[in-house]
Amino acid sequence: MNKFQLYLQNHPKVLKRFILGYIIFAGCFVFPFGNEHFPFDFTKAYLVIASYGIIGLGFAGIYGTHKEKFVYAASLFLTVLGMICRYILEYGEVSNTMNFTLFNIVSYVAVIPVFTVAAYYFSIRYLIIKN
């Protein structure tokens, strides 16, 4: 066991805070799926799947099984918090009017927590329990 693994075992709150902070980061910088100048394409889909897949895997590794409600609530709340940070970061810019449309907000807030729970469930079922 290397020093990094030993550190994470002795300080489990560090990894929890990292995952929760990463949800805020992703909510800020992955939002929205697309807008009129930058439509949803393969690279954006890959970014969304990779980011929130890692978050689901992190939840599975840290919190274990039967935490679907917590994963949904945490990803919903922290994603909205990240979107608020994005709005504040770009306050007064034209990009806010393109990014923060009703469709973009509702689709992102509806899809991301469900996908995170799906990634969490897949990680629990096929990666953690089988090993």
N, C-alpha and C positions, 0 to 999 in steps of 0.2 A: 504494500500500500504506500503510495507516494504522499508527500507532504500536503498536497492540495486536497486529496481525498480525506486525509486525517483531519485537516482543518474544517472541512465541510461536515464531517461527522461530529466534531466537537462544537460547532457553531451552526446548528440547523436553521436558525432564524435568518442568517445571511442569505441562504438560498431561497427561502420563502420571500424575503423582501425583494430579492432580485427578480423572481418570477412576477410578483405583483407589480413591481416597477416597470418590467418589460411590457406588461399589458397596457399600462398608461402610455409608454413610449410608442407601442404599436398603434394604439388608438389615436395618437397624435399624428404620426407620420405615415401610416398606411391608409388612413381615411382620406378621401372617399374611394369607392371602387372605380369611379370614373367621373368625368365631367365633359362638357361640350368640347373642350380643347384636347383632352387626353382620355379617349374612350377606354373602356375595360378591355384589356388584351391579355395575351399569354403571360407576359412578364409580370403584370399586376396580379394575375391569378396565382402565379407561382409565388409571388411575395406574400400574398394573403395566406395561401395554404401552408407555406413554410413557416411563417411567423406564428400563426395560431395553432399549427400542428405542434410546434415546439412548446408553446404555452400549454397545450393539452397534455403533452408528454411530461412536462415539468410538474403540472398538477398531479398527475398519476404517480410520479416518482416521489413527490414530497408528501402528499396527503393520503395516498393509498386508495383503497376501494370504498365504495358507497358514499361518495362525496359529490354526487352529481348536482344536487341543489346548491351547495356551496360554490362549486365551479361555475354554475350558471350565474348566480348572484354576483360573485366576485368579478367575473369577466364582463358582465353587463355594467356594473357600477364603475369599474376601472376603465372600461372602454369609453363610457360617457365622460368620465373625468379627463381622459386623454383627448377626446374631441373638444372639450371645453378649453384645454390647454392650446390646442391647434387654433381655435377661434381667437383666443387672446393673442397668440403669437402672430397671427395674420390680421389682427384688427385694423380696419380701415383700408385694407387692400381689396382690389377687385376680385382676387381669387376667392375671398370669403363668399362673395355673392354667387360664384360658380360652384363652389364646393358645398356650401351649407344650404342646399335646397331641401325641401321637405322629402323628396324621393330619396336623395342620398343619405339623409340622416336616418330615416325610417328603415331603409334597406340595410344599412350598416349595423344599426342597433338590433335589428331583428336577426340578421344572418350570423354575425360574429359570435355571440354567446352560444347559439345552437351549434355552430361548427366547433367551437372550443369544447363543448360537452361531448360532441361526437368524437373528436380527437382524443379526449380524455378516456372515453369509454373504449375506443379501439386500443389505446395504449394499455389500459387495464386488462382487457380481455385477451388480446393477442400477443402482447409483449411481456407484461409483468407476470400474469398468472401462469402462462405456459413455461416461463423460465423459473 
